[in-house]
Amino acid sequence: MRTTAHYLGHDVNAQDTDPDSDIIIREVNHLSKTLMFNSSLTTEEKEEIVSKIGHMAYMGSPEAGRTAGTCLLEMITLLKSRRTPHSLKEKLVMGISEICYLNRDNQNKASSALPCLIDIMGNIGDVYMSRLACYCITCIVCNNYAMMHYLQEIPTLKENLAKCVSVDKPWAGWSDNYALLIVDVLSLSNDIAHYTTQAT
């Protein structure tokens, strides 16, 4: 298995550039508590909060990322719920990606999201959401060999990854083909070829 940090299309130098990171940390803490404990939030309010938390976790200091990690389990619970609207699930997948990017503690916390993300990745009827879930998976396992190993052990990975790989549509707007990236990093070429052959 190879390292994945150099594959992800973020500008690492853009992180932690805010001179007043304490303000970001306090805001992330406030938003995280609001998401976790305010049961009267509308779907639109949740979408806005999740987006803000994700962006600030990625752009802020490591402490901002750790603070954002406190609401990861709530976000994963929402992602798994069948009652969660599609629009919110899209924000949740992106938010989890940003919170986990190069943050080992948050990656480990997000391990329980992987089976759900794999299922979303396999739903190629919604290509954008499938690829967003694929990208999120790479953020959770990036430079984290324990998470890579855990990912490989999930029984549904290879079949759903093969479905994502099979979509004959360019990854326009993405910095990489993250389905092929996972295949490459986990050395799954033969396994994916097997599922592709079965499908045909």
Backbone torsions as a table, in degrees:
resi	resn	phi	psi	omega
1	MET	NA	136.8	-176.2
2	ARG	-103.6	162.6	176.1
3	THR	-69.6	150.3	-175.7
4	THR	-115.2	-4.3	-172.4
5	ALA	-58.4	-40.3	-174.9
6	HIS	-73.9	-11.2	-179.1
7	TYR	-82.8	-30.1	-170.4
8	LEU	-74.5	136.6	-169.9
9	GLY	-87.1	37.5	175.3
10	HIS	-97.4	155.0	173.6
11	ASP	-93.5	99.1	-176.8
12	VAL	-59.9	-32.2	-179.1
13	ASN	-67.3	-16.0	-179.4
14	ALA	-81.0	-13.2	-178.2
15	GLN	-75.1	146.4	173.6
16	ASP	57.0	43.4	178.6
17	THR	-99.0	-8.9	-179.7
18	ASP	-74.5	121.9	-177.3
19	PRO	-68.3	-18.9	-178.6
20	ASP	-113.4	66.4	-175.2
21	SER	-66.8	-22.6	178.3
22	ASP	-61.5	-35.7	178.3
23	ILE	-64.2	-42.5	179.1
24	ILE	-63.6	-44.2	-179.4
25	ILE	-60.9	-43.7	179.2
26	ARG	-64.5	-39.3	179.7
27	GLU	-68.2	-41.4	177.1
28	VAL	-62.1	-42.3	178.9
29	ASN	-61.6	-44.6	179.6
30	HIS	-63.5	-46.4	-178.5
31	LEU	-66.4	-38.7	179.6
32	SER	-62.6	-45.0	178.4
33	LYS	-65.0	-37.8	178.0
34	THR	-62.3	-44.7	179.6
35	LEU	-62.8	-40.0	-175.1
36	MET	-77.2	-34.2	-168.1
37	PHE	-117.2	-9.2	179.0
38	ASN	-95.9	99.1	-175.4
39	SER	-78.1	-5.2	-177.5
40	SER	-96.3	5.7	-179.4
41	LEU	-64.4	139.1	173.7
42	THR	-80.0	167.3	177.3
43	THR	-58.2	-43.4	-179.4
44	GLU	-63.0	-39.5	178.6
45	GLU	-66.3	-39.9	177.3
46	LYS	-63.7	-42.0	179.1
47	GLU	-59.9	-44.3	-179.6
48	GLU	-65.0	-42.7	-179.6
49	ILE	-64.8	-46.0	-179.6
50	VAL	-60.9	-42.0	179.1
51	SER	-63.3	-44.2	-179.7
52	LYS	-64.6	-44.1	179.3
53	ILE	-60.0	-46.1	-179.3
54	GLY	-61.2	-47.6	-178.3
55	HIS	-63.3	-43.0	-178.1
56	MET	-71.3	-32.4	176.8
57	ALA	-64.5	-40.8	-179.2
58	TYR	-74.0	-44.1	-174.8
59	MET	-82.7	-19.6	-175.3
60	GLY	-86.6	-167.1	-178.7
61	SER	-76.9	168.1	174.3
62	PRO	-55.0	-34.1	178.4
63	GLU	-66.3	-36.0	175.7
64	ALA	-63.0	-39.6	176.8
65	GLY	-63.8	-42.8	178.6
66	ARG	-64.2	-39.2	178.9
67	THR	-64.9	-41.4	178.0
68	ALA	-63.0	-29.9	-179.4
69	GLY	-63.5	-17.5	-179.2
70	THR	-67.1	-22.1	-178.6
71	CYS	-105.5	9.1	-178.7
72	LEU	-59.5	-44.0	-177.8
73	LEU	-64.1	-36.1	176.0
74	GLU	-65.0	-41.7	179.3
75	MET	-64.9	-40.3	179.6
76	ILE	-67.5	-38.7	176.7
77	THR	-60.5	-43.9	177.6
78	LEU	-63.8	-40.2	-179.5
79	LEU	-62.6	-38.3	-177.4
80	LYS	-77.1	-21.2	-174.5
81	SER	-71.9	133.4	177.4
82	ARG	-71.0	-17.5	-179.4
83	ARG	-83.5	-10.1	-178.7
84	THR	-76.3	124.9	179.9
85	PRO	-61.3	152.3	-178.0
86	HIS	-58.0	-40.8	-177.6
87	SER	-61.8	-37.5	177.9
88	LEU	-72.2	-38.0	178.6
89	LYS	-61.1	-37.6	177.9
90	GLU	-61.9	-44.1	178.2
91	LYS	-65.6	-36.8	-179.5
92	LEU	-65.4	-43.8	-179.7
93	VAL	-63.0	-42.6	178.5
94	MET	-67.4	-41.3	179.7
95	GLY	-62.5	-42.7	178.1
96	ILE	-62.7	-38.8	177.5
97	SER	-57.9	-47.8	-176.6
98	GLU	-69.4	-37.2	-179.6
99	ILE	-68.8	-31.6	-175.6
100	CYS	-91.3	-12.1	-174.0
101	TYR	-58.6	114.1	178.2
102	LEU	53.4	31.8	176.9
103	ASN	-124.3	99.2	-171.8
104	ARG	-60.8	-41.3	-179.8
105	ASP	-60.9	-44.5	179.8
106	ASN	-70.3	-35.6	175.2
107	GLN	-57.8	-45.5	-179.4
108	ASN	-64.5	-38.5	177.8
109	LYS	-64.2	-30.6	-174.8
110	ALA	-86.8	4.8	-177.3
111	SER	-57.1	-33.5	-177.9
112	SER	-70.4	-12.2	177.7
113	ALA	-82.4	-18.2	-172.1
114	LEU	-60.2	-45.9	178.7
115	PRO	-59.4	-40.1	178.0
116	CYS	-65.7	-43.2	179.1
117	LEU	-64.0	-36.5	177.5
118	ILE	-64.1	-41.0	177.1
119	ASP	-62.9	-42.4	178.6
120	ILE	-64.0	-41.4	179.1
121	MET	-59.7	-34.6	-177.9
122	GLY	-78.2	-10.6	178.9
123	ASN	-86.8	81.0	-173.5
124	ILE	-79.4	2.8	171.3
125	GLY	-68.4	-21.8	175.4
126	ASP	-119.4	86.9	-170.9
127	VAL	-61.7	-42.6	-177.7
128	TYR	-62.9	-46.2	-178.6
129	MET	-67.0	-37.2	176.7
130	SER	-59.0	-45.4	-178.2
131	ARG	-74.4	-31.8	176.3
132	LEU	-64.9	-41.5	177.2
133	ALA	-64.6	-38.6	177.7
134	CYS	-61.7	-44.7	177.4
135	TYR	-61.9	-43.0	179.7
136	CYS	-60.0	-40.2	177.8
137	ILE	-58.9	-42.4	179.8
138	THR	-64.5	-34.7	178.8
139	CYS	-67.7	-33.0	-179.3
140	ILE	-73.9	-32.6	-175.8
141	VAL	-101.1	-6.3	-175.2
142	CYS	-56.1	121.8	179.2
143	ASN	58.3	22.0	-178.3
144	ASN	-126.0	93.9	-172.9
145	TYR	-66.8	-29.2	175.8
146	ALA	-64.2	-42.1	178.7
147	MET	-69.7	-35.6	175.9
148	MET	-61.1	-44.8	179.7
149	HIS	-64.0	-43.6	178.8
150	TYR	-61.1	-42.0	179.4
151	LEU	-60.4	-44.1	-178.9
152	GLN	-62.9	-26.7	-176.8
153	GLU	-83.7	-7.9	-179.8
154	ILE	-77.0	120.5	-170.4
155	PRO	-59.9	-29.1	-175.2
156	THR	-87.3	-2.4	-173.5
157	LEU	-60.4	-55.1	-169.6
158	LYS	-63.7	-43.3	-179.0
159	GLU	-64.7	-45.7	-178.1
160	ASN	-71.8	-33.9	175.5
161	LEU	-64.8	-40.0	178.1
162	ALA	-61.7	-37.6	177.1
163	LYS	-62.9	-43.9	-179.6
164	CYS	-64.5	-40.7	179.0
165	VAL	-64.9	-33.2	-172.9
166	SER	-72.3	-14.6	-177.0
167	VAL	-68.3	117.5	-176.1
168	ASP	-88.4	70.9	-179.2
169	LYS	-148.9	128.2	-178.0
170	PRO	-58.0	149.3	177.0
171	TRP	-84.3	56.0	-178.7
172	ALA	-63.4	132.8	179.7
173	GLY	90.1	-8.9	177.2
174	TRP	-102.4	152.7	179.9
175	SER	-80.6	-12.0	-179.8
176	ASP	-161.1	165.6	170.1
177	ASN	-88.8	98.1	-171.2
178	TYR	-74.0	-20.4	174.4
179	ALA	-67.4	-48.2	177.1
180	LEU	-66.4	-30.3	176.5
181	LEU	-61.4	-46.1	178.8
182	ILE	-63.2	-42.0	177.0
183	VAL	-57.3	-44.3	-177.5
184	ASP	-68.3	-49.6	-175.6
185	VAL	-64.1	-38.1	-178.0
186	LEU	-95.4	4.7	178.5
187	SER	54.0	55.2	-175.3
188	LEU	-109.4	16.7	-174.7
189	SER	-55.7	-46.7	-178.1
190	ASN	-66.1	-39.7	180.0
191	ASP	-65.2	-43.3	-179.4
192	ILE	-66.5	-38.8	177.4
193	ALA	-61.9	-36.4	178.8
194	HIS	-62.7	-46.8	179.6
195	TYR	-67.8	-35.6	178.6
196	THR	-65.2	-39.6	177.5
197	THR	-65.0	-40.7	178.9
198	GLN	-62.8	-37.8	-177.1
199	ALA	-66.8	-29.5	-179.1
200	THR	-91.4	NA	NA
